[in-house]
Amino acid sequence: MARNKHFQKRGSARRFKEDGRSHSQSALEYLVTYGWAFVAMVIISISLWYTGAFDPLSFAGGGKSCGGFGSFACEDFKVDSSGTVKLTLLNTAGEQINDVSIISGSVGVCAPSTVGPGGKVSCTANTAAPSGTSGAGFLGTQVRIAYADARSGIAHSDAGTVSGRYEDGCLNSQNMQGLSGWWKFEKEAGTLTPDSTSNHNDGTLSLSPGPAWQNAENCKLGRCYGFNGSAMYVGIPPTSSTTITTEDFTIATWVSTANVEKQISIITNYNSGGLEAGYLLGVNASGNPTFEYSAGLNGGTGRNWCSSNTSINNGALHHVAVVVNRMALAPLIYVDGVNIATNDIPSSWGCHMITGNINSVVPLRISGWTSYPPYGTYFNGSIDEVKLWKRALSASEIQNDYACASWTV
């Protein structure tokens, strides 16, 4: 009896081992048979995610859409990765619309606030949309605007929707490095135009007459100032952040002009009646951007005057920039993001790099220089988005500033 029990136990153990081997073998066979399919599914899923197949915008046809703004048609829009929305709206009401504003987001502005039939208005709203990654899609983001019918006086509020992809080119943090001043010219009332950097280099408008605030269609972004070629300028006091001595620097702005008869100033702090020092970015009688700078009585290696070979005298908005890298052979002038060949004016001065301190100890002026009338008079046209850096921007950074006039602080 005991012996039978012994054999029964041995048999049970043998069967347990055999069952264990059987289960292990089955699991192994299962993995061999179906494991490759699981791995393939993982690889396919990763590939689809990488190519954007799971992007919500893909399921909606992948297009860019904008609409639902009541009496306005959406002509164009952009949403950056911080959620800032920029809209260009067209008045389709057939009559004047007043008090246009954008009421989504933390800070919003529309310009002009009054627009006639068929007119355009540009609106910007910070954080009006959820933040996202550049290139990622978003669907049905709601943006609300308010306005009043000029005929009836009735106020309206419409919530439009936008779908598309986040665009991040205008939020290049690298372009913020060394930015000493940024004058957007968005303020209409008063005599001060604020500096959008933390340096607070606010400008003061000349009086009687002062620069004229322009409608959005004459400006690159929002509003801007127009100058008539006579006694109009924006003055900026010299500070540690705007004063250039021996360091590298860059100036960039948007301008339009169609009536150039002699050299006109875009931005200058030249002091021809004293130290003969400073710099001047302007446009010559041929409509070509020019740049002059000198150390004058401060010492150094003479005077520089360069002229580009591309005319901008056609009434259109153009991006004009100059980069001064003291280690380079000469300053670089850019027009619409492209480095333009330069010529010497006059040939005895030459377009070359100079050494020395170019501090002129006089205020910076956007438009306006009267101390040397034959070569530098007040600007005639529109100026917008003026920026000054205390470093030499790279070619890609200049192209970014040209392509993305609206990148934010």
Secondary structure, 3 states (H helix, E strand, C coil): CHHHHHHHHHHHHHHHHHHHHHHHHHHHHHHHHHHHHHHHHHHHHHHHHHCCCCCHHHHCCCCCEEECECCEEEEEEEECCCCCEEEEEEECCCCCEEEEEECCCCEEEEECCCECCCCEEEEEEECCCCCCCCCCEEEEEEEEEEEEECCCCCEEEEEEEEEEECCCCCCCHHHHCCEEEEECCCCCCCCEECECCCCCCCEEECCCCCCEEECHHHCCCCCEEEEECCCCCEEECCCCCCCCCCCCEEEEEEEECCCCCCCEEEEECCECCCCCEEEEEEECCCCCEEEEEECHHHCCCCEEEEEECCCCCCCCCEEEEEEECCCCCCCEEEECCEEECEEECCCCCCCCCCCCCCCCCCCEEECCCCCCCCCCECCEEEEEEEEEECCCCCHHHHHHHHHCCCCCC
